[in-house]
C-alpha cells in the first residue's frame, strides 16, 4: 500500500512539473553551474567607450620605433615615404611621411589583384576561364608579357604575370573582363579603397602608368597589401622566382619576379615593386617568421637596389626587436561553460574561434586583461562552431581585440523522455 502511495505521489509531482513548465511556474535546477568572467557586451563597450581598436596599437608610445631609434637605425633615410607594420595587430613599427600623397607606380596593381581575387571568390570569373584579349589590352606599354590581341588566355596565367612581372597588358585584360571596361574597373578600385579606409588614395588606371590625378600613401599601400594577403591563391604566384608564360600557338615569354626579396630574403613570400621617373623606385613587401608577419612599404627611393636593401633592413629590425605574445589560446577550452536550456546535455563547453596575440617589444612585459561576454543560458539546439560569446583583450585601457567564443560540440533539443528523466533527477518547486 505504501509503495502505491509513493508511486501516486511521484506521478502527481511529475505531472505538476510538466504543467509548471507549460504555464511558467518557477522551477530551479539544483547544482546549476554559473559561468565566471561574464560581462554584457554593453557593459564592456560602455566601460571602454571610444577606446576600442581591433587593429591593435598604432601609437609610437606603445610599439613604434622611437625618434631616437629612427635616427640610430637609419631606416629609409633617402625615401620620400615609408611605413612598416605587423599584420595581425595592425601595429605601426615605423612611419615616415606615411600619409603623404605620392605617385606609387605599379604598386597600384595591388588593388587590381584584390579585385581580381575577389571576383574569383564571388564566382564572377574562375582561374581556368579564358579571357579574350582586346586590342586595347594588347597595346599597353611598359612592363608586359606581349599578349596577342583576339587570342584567349587563362585567368590563372594572366594573374601570374601581374604578380611576377607586373604585366600591364594582363592588368587591362583582367579589368575589362571583371568590370566590362578599364574605366569602370578604376571606379571599383576607388570604391574598394574607400571601403578599406584608404582615404589618401586615388586611382586613375589599373596599371600605375603615369596619368593625373592619381596618388596614394605608404600607409594605404600597406593596408592594401594586407588585404591582398587574405587570398591564399596569391602566395601561389608571389613565391615564383622565374617561370614561362605560355601564349597560344606555342609562343612563350620568360618572366622573372621583380621583387628580388622573394629569393634573397628568408621569409619573404610576396610584394609588389613599382617605378616611374615621377614615383621613383617603390616596393611593398611582406615577410613571415614564426607567427609574425611584417609588411613594409617604401616610396620614392633613388636607386633600385636601395629599395630592396631598405625593406630588408626594416624586416630585420622588426623581427629582432618585436614579438607576438599569445594571450588567448584557441586550442584550449574557455574556463566557463554555459547551461543549455532544453537540451539533451545541460552543459556546453566553449573555446576561442581563433588565437589572440599582443605585439610587444622583446623584453617588454605583456600586461593585459581578458573580459568575456558569455550568456548564462543558451537554448538548444546548438551546433558545433556556433558563436555564443566573445572575449575582449584589454591593454592600457584599450580594447585591442575581440575574439568570438564558439561551441565545442553540438547539443540537440531534448525529447519528451529526456525531459521526464531530468524532472525525476533534478528539480524543486518554489
MARMI-312433 format. One line per field, with one value per residue (C-alpha): x, y, z; chain; residue in one letter. Coordinates in steps of 0.02 Angstrom, whole numbers. Example, Ala and Ser with C-alpha at 12.3 -4.5 7.8 and 13.67 -1.06 7.14 Angstrom:
! MARMI-312433
X: [615  684]
Y: [-225  -53]
Z: [390  357]
cadena: [A  A]
residuo: [A  S]
This chain:
! MARMI-312433
X: [0  142  228  69  54  233  206  49  141  283  165  74  234  297  134  149  322  264  117  228  346  198  118  279  276  452  572  754  881  999  1187  1169  1345  1358  1493  1628  1705  1541  1507  1370  1435  1355  1446  1615  1592  1524  1670  1793  1693  1797  1942  1910  2033  2025  2185  2292  2404  2465  2548  2738  2724  2667  2769  2839  3021  3062  3130  3300  3292  3241  3398  3508  3449  3445  3292  3230  3344  3327  3148  3005  2892  2890  2780  2812  2677  2646  2500  2399  2387  2398  2529  2640  2826  2898  2825  2898  2778  2660  2505  2589  2507  2632  2631  2656  2682  2645  2607  2430  2418  2395  2217  2197  2242  2125  1977  2030  2041  1878  1796  1858  1792  1621  1613  1621  1772  1867  2052  2027  1917  1995  1988  1982  2115  2063  2172  2170  2244  2373  2432  2487  2667  2789  2805  2711  2704  2657  2480  2409  2253  2099  2184  2122  2222  2177  2144  2275  2412  2361  2363  2530  2604  2538  2608  2775  2824  2699  2619  2518  2431  2369  2302  2195  2133  2078  1999  1897  1833  1788  1706  1667  1792  1954  1865  1730  1862  1954  1791  1782  1963  1924  1766  1860  1997  1868  1794  1966  1988  2118  2065  2231  2219  2152  2174  2172  2207  2237  2422  2505  2566  2580  2411  2343  2268  2322  2411  2420  2523  2636  2508  2369  2482  2519  2332  2300  2441  2374  2204  2280  2364  2192  2188  2289  2300  2406  2551  2549  2613  2704  2840  2880  3055  3059  2930  2872  2717  2630  2544  2425  2508  2656  2747  2821  2885  3008  2959  3052  2996  3027  3032  3208  3171  3064  3226  3354  3264  3216  3028  2981  2837  2753  2756  2746  2876  2848  2946  2915  3025  2895  2870  3049  3086  2950  2920  2787  2838  2793  2893  2844  2947  2862  2690  2737  2707  2779  2728  2847  2822  2944  2907  3025  3197  3332  3404  3326  3446  3417  3231  3266  3405  3298  3147  3259  3332  3158  3115  3275  3238  3059  3097  3244  3155  2973  2873  2696  2641  2493  2359  2212  2245  2120  2170  2105  1925  1868  1863  1674  1537  1358  1196  1092  905  800  950  996  1154  1148  1324  1408  1596  1660  1828  1901  1870  2049  2201  2238  2412  2490  2627  2763  2942  3058  3088  2927  2804  2638  2514  2335  2160  2034  1847  1718  1539  1456  1269  1217  1099  1078  932  951  984  1165  1281  1468  1551  1402  1459  1394  1504  1654  1820  1888  2076  2111  2279  2313  2126  2102  2002  2132  2047  1878  1878  1720  1686  1611  1526  1646  1509  1330  1186  1016  849  786  643  494  582  736  626  546  718  778  622  643  828  843  706  623  467  460]
Y: [0  118  84  125  291  336  297  404  548  532  533  685  781  737  797  957  987  963  1081  1211  1208  1249  1384  1465  1409  1440  1294  1300  1165  1109  1121  1236  1298  1485  1544  1660  1808  1863  2040  2101  2174  2341  2344  2311  2435  2566  2543  2560  2681  2766  2652  2506  2465  2297  2340  2349  2491  2621  2748  2763  2764  2582  2490  2605  2645  2799  2955  2916  2739  2804  2909  2772  2629  2737  2661  2737  2889  2938  2880  3001  2897  2730  2626  2464  2366  2198  2124  2030  2175  2313  2395  2527  2493  2635  2784  2917  3034  2885  2982  3096  3092  3021  2925  2739  2673  2487  2463  2514  2339  2276  2343  2269  2100  2123  2149  2004  1881  1945  1917  1738  1715  1780  1673  1816  1733  1571  1530  1418  1537  1600  1786  1857  1992  2160  2269  2396  2271  2207  2384  2426  2481  2467  2300  2169  1990  2038  1970  1934  2033  1923  1772  1687  1667  1580  1694  1597  1642  1824  1840  1753  1878  2025  1960  1901  2026  2169  2145  2297  2210  2072  2203  2283  2114  2067  2238  2229  2056  2092  2263  2275  2413  2483  2643  2551  2444  2600  2661  2497  2517  2685  2620  2473  2588  2690  2529  2483  2653  2709  2891  2953  2853  2895  2781  2839  2671  2488  2486  2631  2706  2896  2983  3127  3136  2980  2955  2851  2845  2720  2676  2646  2535  2431  2415  2359  2230  2163  2141  2052  1929  1867  1768  1607  1591  1748  1657  1528  1664  1777  1650  1615  1674  1629  1548  1527  1618  1521  1603  1523  1441  1388  1554  1581  1727  1702  1800  1834  1909  2096  2076  2012  1983  1830  1742  1832  1867  1724  1727  1849  1773  1920  2101  2224  2336  2499  2626  2780  2932  3029  2899  2841  2663  2589  2424  2347  2178  2054  1926  1799  1715  1604  1676  1855  1933  2104  2221  2357  2493  2618  2754  2863  2787  2846  2676  2506  2410  2529  2490  2304  2341  2461  2346  2201  2311  2355  2169  2134  2274  2217  2032  2072  2196  2140  1983  1914  1850  1731  1790  1684  1504  1437  1259  1273  1272  1430  1419  1438  1330  1376  1298  1231  1253  1115  1014  831  890  1029  1099  1174  1198  1343  1392  1541  1538  1596  1641  1812  1887  2050  2136  2184  2241  2100  2107  2203  2132  2099  2164  2138  2095  1973  2000  1883  1909  1739  1711  1612  1507  1459  1366  1200  1152  1213  1172  1148  1310  1421  1588  1601  1735  1848  1880  2057  2082  2244  2329  2501  2532  2496  2351  2289  2130  2043  1855  1752  1606  1456  1295  1147  1020  1003  980  925  979  866  746  700  560  669  796  662  597  770  805  646  680  865  986  1078  1187  1361]
Z: [0  46  -122  -216  -121  -161  -345  -344  -262  -387  -534  -465  -439  -613  -688  -589  -657  -835  -807  -725  -874  -986  -878  -815  -631  -563  -560  -513  -557  -422  -446  -596  -636  -655  -777  -715  -806  -881  -936  -1051  -1214  -1173  -1006  -1086  -1226  -1108  -990  -1133  -1240  -1375  -1329  -1444  -1583  -1671  -1764  -1609  -1554  -1675  -1562  -1555  -1366  -1373  -1504  -1638  -1658  -1557  -1641  -1566  -1637  -1808  -1814  -1745  -1855  -2011  -2094  -2257  -2246  -2429  -2457  -2487  -2377  -2284  -2171  -2076  -1985  -1902  -1995  -1863  -1741  -1870  -1758  -1836  -1813  -1917  -2009  -2121  -2210  -2204  -2263  -2390  -2562  -2687  -2852  -2818  -2995  -3014  -2830  -2880  -2956  -2778  -2790  -2964  -2890  -2742  -2857  -2968  -2824  -2750  -2920  -2914  -2737  -2787  -2944  -3070  -3150  -3124  -3130  -3280  -3379  -3541  -3575  -3750  -3763  -3834  -3943  -3802  -3679  -3804  -3841  -3664  -3648  -3505  -3415  -3514  -3574  -3754  -3758  -3929  -3974  -4008  -3927  -3769  -3608  -3444  -3295  -3197  -3321  -3327  -3137  -3128  -3249  -3148  -2984  -3051  -3185  -3165  -3337  -3387  -3531  -3416  -3293  -3427  -3489  -3313  -3284  -3444  -3402  -3220  -3242  -3428  -3460  -3393  -3338  -3240  -3158  -3098  -3019  -2923  -2871  -2792  -2711  -2635  -2573  -2477  -2405  -2339  -2259  -2386  -2385  -2456  -2617  -2789  -2941  -3122  -3205  -3160  -3208  -3120  -3283  -3270  -3276  -3174  -3049  -2955  -2790  -2633  -2474  -2387  -2253  -2379  -2483  -2328  -2295  -2473  -2469  -2304  -2387  -2537  -2419  -2366  -2528  -2514  -2703  -2708  -2623  -2762  -2878  -2754  -2718  -2901  -2949  -3135  -3247  -3425  -3487  -3625  -3773  -3898  -4047  -3938  -3913  -3740  -3636  -3495  -3339  -3177  -3013  -2999  -2809  -2777  -2592  -2631  -2672  -2565  -2401  -2285  -2257  -2395  -2494  -2578  -2628  -2771  -2849  -2941  -3039  -3144  -3159  -3059  -2921  -2905  -2851  -2742  -2654  -2542  -2473  -2337  -2239  -2108  -1974  -1847  -1812  -1853  -2024  -2064  -2205  -2262  -2392  -2464  -2593  -2693  -2669  -2789  -2831  -2865  -2754  -2610  -2601  -2576  -2451  -2350  -2346  -2291  -2154  -2094  -2086  -1989  -1866  -1834  -1813  -1698  -1584  -1576  -1542  -1536  -1366  -1356  -1234  -1295  -1349  -1475  -1429  -1250  -1190  -1101  -912  -902  -976  -1021  -961  -1106  -1087  -1165  -1223  -1213  -1124  -996  -1004  -1158  -1167  -1273  -1344  -1438  -1626  -1652  -1552  -1484  -1478  -1422  -1523  -1400  -1391  -1344  -1157  -1128  -1003  -1088  -960  -1015  -955  -1025  -1006  -1078  -1132  -1105  -1081  -928  -1035  -1216  -1293  -1381  -1517  -1526  -1670  -1654  -1705  -1663  -1592  -1414  -1336  -1354  -1267  -1252  -1242  -1150  -1133  -1064  -1050  -1236  -1310  -1435  -1492  -1486  -1513  -1537  -1419  -1508  -1457  -1449  -1484  -1546  -1424  -1488  -1417  -1278  -1317  -1209  -1116  -1090  -1002  -892  -845  -797  -697  -599  -565  -536  -482  -339  -331  -256]
cadena: [A  A  A  A  A  A  A  A  A  A  A  A  A  A  A  A  A  A  A  A  A  A  A  A  A  A  A  A  A  A  A  A  A  A  A  A  A  A  A  A  A  A  A  A  A  A  A  A  A  A  A  A  A  A  A  A  A  A  A  A  A  A  A  A  A  A  A  A  A  A  A  A  A  A  A  A  A  A  A  A  A  A  A  A  A  A  A  A  A  A  A  A  A  A  A  A  A  A  A  A  A  A  A  A  A  A  A  A  A  A  A  A  A  A  A  A  A  A  A  A  A  A  A  A  A  A  A  A  A  A  A  A  A  A  A  A  A  A  A  A  A  A  A  A  A  A  A  A  A  A  A  A  A  A  A  A  A  A  A  A  A  A  A  A  A  A  A  A  A  A  A  A  A  A  A  A  A  A  A  A  A  A  A  A  A  A  A  A  A  A  A  A  A  A  A  A  A  A  A  A  A  A  A  A  A  A  A  A  A  A  A  A  A  A  A  A  A  A  A  A  A  A  A  A  A  A  A  A  A  A  A  A  A  A  A  A  A  A  A  A  A  A  A  A  A  A  A  A  A  A  A  A  A  A  A  A  A  A  A  A  A  A  A  A  A  A  A  A  A  A  A  A  A  A  A  A  A  A  A  A  A  A  A  A  A  A  A  A  A  A  A  A  A  A  A  A  A  A  A  A  A  A  A  A  A  A  A  A  A  A  A  A  A  A  A  A  A  A  A  A  A  A  A  A  A  A  A  A  A  A  A  A  A  A  A  A  A  A  A  A  A  A  A  A  A  A  A  A  A  A  A  A  A  A  A  A  A  A  A  A  A  A  A  A  A  A  A  A  A  A  A  A  A  A  A  A  A  A  A  A  A  A  A  A  A  A  A  A  A  A  A  A  A  A  A  A  A  A  A  A  A  A  A  A  A  A  A  A  A  A  A  A  A  A  A  A  A  A  A  A  A  A  A  A  A  A  A  A  A  A]
residuo: [X  X  X  X  X  X  X  X  X  X  X  X  X  X  X  X  X  X  X  X  X  X  X  X  X  X  X  X  X  X  X  X  X  X  X  X  X  X  X  X  X  X  X  X  X  X  X  X  X  X  X  X  X  X  X  X  X  X  X  X  X  X  X  X  X  X  X  X  X  X  X  X  X  X  X  X  X  X  X  X  X  X  X  X  X  X  X  X  X  X  X  X  X  X  X  X  X  X  X  X  X  X  X  X  X  X  X  X  X  X  X  X  X  X  X  X  X  X  X  X  X  X  X  X  X  X  X  X  X  X  X  X  X  X  X  X  X  X  X  X  X  X  X  X  X  X  X  X  X  X  X  X  X  X  X  X  X  X  X  X  X  X  X  X  X  X  X  X  X  X  X  X  X  X  X  X  X  X  X  X  X  X  X  X  X  X  X  X  X  X  X  X  X  X  X  X  X  X  X  X  X  X  X  X  X  X  X  X  X  X  X  X  X  X  X  X  X  X  X  X  X  X  X  X  X  X  X  X  X  X  X  X  X  X  X  X  X  X  X  X  X  X  X  X  X  X  X  X  X  X  X  X  X  X  X  X  X  X  X  X  X  X  X  X  X  X  X  X  X  X  X  X  X  X  X  X  X  X  X  X  X  X  X  X  X  X  X  X  X  X  X  X  X  X  X  X  X  X  X  X  X  X  X  X  X  X  X  X  X  X  X  X  X  X  X  X  X  X  X  X  X  X  X  X  X  X  X  X  X  X  X  X  X  X  X  X  X  X  X  X  X  X  X  X  X  X  X  X  X  X  X  X  X  X  X  X  X  X  X  X  X  X  X  X  X  X  X  X  X  X  X  X  X  X  X  X  X  X  X  X  X  X  X  X  X  X  X  X  X  X  X  X  X  X  X  X  X  X  X  X  X  X  X  X  X  X  X  X  X  X  X  X  X  X  X  X  X  X  X  X  X  X  X  X  X  X  X  X  X  X]
